[in-house]
C-alpha cells in the first residue's frame, strides 16, 4: 500500500493509501442505465470457450502447484560452486564457502562522533527506544546506524574525533541499503584546518572503501553528505559504521535466483550439510533487480522494529536442515526470519549478523540441494478460472491475465504472522480468506482496494468471492457509533480516511450485484443507513457538498493521503456513486423510502458539483473549490462514471485530461504539481480505472485502448513484468522506490475494463438475473470471453468484419434475461437476431429494438444461444 499511516517517517504527500478509485460507475449507477456494471460471481469453474474457443488457457500466469521453483540463476559472487543445481531437484548441491574474515579495524577507546542532525528515537518491538545518533556509526554494531534528520536539506555532516592521532590510508563507510550516501566528501583535520582527502560521487555501494591520495595522520575525520538515494519518505543518510581503514572485498558468497515473476509465500531451503559452528545464511528478497541489495526491498520487520537488518537469517546445523522460512527466532532472540515474502528475486548469502554470534557465524561452508517457495495465495490454474477473456490483440490478452495473476497473489488467508505489523491483526479476521492490498506489502484488506480487486475476483474466480464478503462484513462490524466505517483493520480499525466509507457502500452493492447474496444486504442495511444518513451528513456543508474539515475531519486522509480540504470533486462524486448504489441495495430489500431518499440526495449533490466545482475555463472539474487551480483524474473520471457529468461535460473533461496528463507510462492523476512536487508525473492504475471506464462509456474506445497500452504496457515490459504496480513515478519508475508494491490488487482495473466494456458483459440485477452485453470494440477486430454467474456462465463472442458487418453471439444461462447493445455507429443498418429481423433499417420489428447513442438496443433476450448480425442497410 502506498501509504504508511503509522510509519516512523513522515509520508510523502500523495502516497496512495489503498485507494481504490474503483473503476468508475458504481454498480447501481450502471444498472440504472440498463448497461450495468461488473460481471459475475459464483458459478462454473473452467468453462468451454464459446463458439470457436481459443487458447486463453495459455495466458494463465499462476504456478501449476504450490511448490514453486526458481527458473534461472542470475549471478554469483564469492566462492560458489554448481549454482545451477538450485534449479534442478535432485541435481546435486550448490556449495557456498567463506573463510573466517578478519575483524574490521576499530576506533580507539575514547573516540566520539557528532553529526549536524539526527533523527528522533523510535520505539522498537520491545518498547524500548531505538536511537539514530552519530555514536551508532562508530559502535562496532552493524545493526545500528546514524540517521540524519534533514530530509534532503543537505549538506549533512558526521564528524569522528579520536583521542590521539591515527595514520589512515582511507576509511570504509558501511550504510543501510535504504540510506546510501550517493555523493560525499571526506576531510581530515591537520591541526589547524580541514583538508579534503577524498570525494565520492555516484555511489550505490552499501559498503564503500574510500582511499586517500596518501596516508594521513589525523585526530578527526569529517564526512559531508551532499546527496542521498530517495527513500519512500524522502532522502535520508543512514550510516551504520565508519571504519578507520580500508576493508578488502567482503568475500561473501552470494547467489541470486529468479522465480520468473512475482510470487508470494514461505521460502523453503533444504541444506544437505554444513561445516561446524552453524554458518549463517541470509536471504534478501526483491520484486525488482533494481532494488535487490544486501537487504530485502521490504520486510515487515522494517515496520515492526524487529532487528532483522532487512534479511531473513538461518544458522545451518552440521547435519543439514529442511528450513521453511516462517516468522520467528531460531535461537532465543537471535537469528530472526520474517517469514512470508512477495518477491521475484532471491539472494542467498553465506553470512550472519554480528549480533547473532555465537548462534550463527558469518563463515564456513553450506551445501544447498533445493530451494523453492511454498505458495500461499490463490492458486489460479486453467481449471480454476470461472471467467476468461481473449481478443485479436495479444497485448490486451496478456494484460488481462497479468491482472488476474496479480489479484491471485493478494487473495490469501489472513494470518497474524504475515499481515501488516502496525496493529492490523484481528481475531475476527484470523484464518479467513481475504483480499489483501499487495503481495509484498501492506498485506491488509482495505475496502478501497476492493473496488477494483473484488470486481477482478468476481470475473475470474467466483469460488473465492467469500474473500470479499469477509472484508466487507468485518469492516461493517467495526463501524463507529457515529456511522463512520473503518478502511481496514490497520491501527486497530482506527485509520481515519474520509473517502473509504463511501467505497464500502459501493463495494457492498458490487458484491450483491455479482453474487446475488441479498442476505448480506439485509444483514448490513443498518450499517448502510448509519453511514449514509449519519456520518456523511455530519460533514456536509450549506451548499449540500461534502467538505473535508467539518466535524473534526481536517486530519483525515484519503486513498493517497492527499492534502486537500473543503469541497473536493472526488469525494463528492464518490458520494453520488455511493448514494446511487445504496439506493439500489435498499430497493432490492423493498426499502423504497430509503432508496428514494438517497436517490434524491444523489441528484442534489450532483447538481451542486456541477454548480460549484465545474471549471468552464478549463472544461474540467476542479480538484477543489479552494486553493490552487488544478484538475484531478479521480474527480473528473468519477464525475463521468457516477452520472454527474452530462455528455458535453464528459467530452470536455476527457479532452482536458488528454491535453494535460498523457505520459508514456499512463495518464497522470493530477494536471499540475500544486498539490505536491511531481504529482503531474505520477500514475496510479487505481485512479486510471474509472478513467478507462469513462472513455469506453463516452464512445472513446480507442482512447481507452491507448491509455491501457501505455499504462499496462509499461508495467508489462519493465521489471518485474506480468504484475501490476501500486504506482508509477517520474520517468516510469516505481513511485516509492523499493517500498513500492509491484503486485497490487487495486491496479488490476484493466481486467474489468476489458470484460465489462470491451467485451461488454455486465450484470444489471443481483446475481446476474438480468444482464447486458454491450461491446465497445474500438479498433479491436474480435473478442470473446466468459463471465461466471450464480446461474452458470455467460459467454460472448463478437467480430468486426471489413464490410461493416458486426456479429455477436451470446450464450445466457437459464433463469436469466438480458439486453444486447450492438454498435451501429449512427449508420443506417439492419439487425437480425437468430436469423429474425429485429430492425429493418428504419424501424423495430422485434426485441423492442431502439437506436440511440451509436448503439442498437435489443431487449428481452432469454436463456440460450443468440446470434446478432448488424449489416449496413442497402
ABEGO torsion letter per residue (X at the ends): XABBAABABBBBBGBBAGBBBBBEEBAAAAAAAGAEBEBBBABBBEEBBBGGEEAAAAABABBABABBBBABBABBBEBBBGAAAAABBGAEBBBBBBBBBBBBBBBBBGBBBBBABBBBBBBBAAGBBBBABAAAAAAGBAABBBBBAAGGBOBBBBBBBBABBBBBAEBBBBBBAAABBABBBBBBBAGABBBBABBBBGBABABBBBBBABBBBBABBBBBBABBBBBAAEBBBBBABBBBEBBBBAGBBBBBBBAGBBBBEBBBBBBABBBBGGBBBBBBBBABAAABBABBABBAAAAAGBBAGGBBBBBBBAAEBBBBBBBEBABEABGBBAEBBBBABBBBBBBBBAAAOAABBABEBBBBABBBBBBABBBBBAAABABBBBBABAAAAAAAAAAAAAAAAABBBBBAAABBABGABBAAABGBBBBBABAAOAGBBBAAAAAAAAAAAAAABAAAAAAAAAAAAAAAAABBAAGBBBABABGGGABBBAAAAAAAAAAAAAAAAAAGBAAAAAAAAAAAAAAAAAAAAAABBAAGBBBBGBGGAAABBBAAGBBBBEBBAAAAAAAAAAAAAAAAAAAAAGBAAAAAAAAAAAAAAAAAAAAAABBAAAGBBBABABEBBBBBAAAAAAAAAAGABBAAAAAAAAAAAAAAABBAAEBBABABAAABBGAAABBBAAAAAAAAAAAAAAGBAAAAAAAAAAAAAAAAABOAEGBBBABBBBGGBBAAEAABBABBAAAAAAAAAAAAAAAGBBBABBGGABBBBBBBAEABABBBBBBBBAAEBBBBBBBBBAAGBBBBBBBBBBGBBBBBBBBAGGBBBBBBBGGBBABAGABBABGGBBBBGGBBBBBGBBBEBBBBBBBBBX
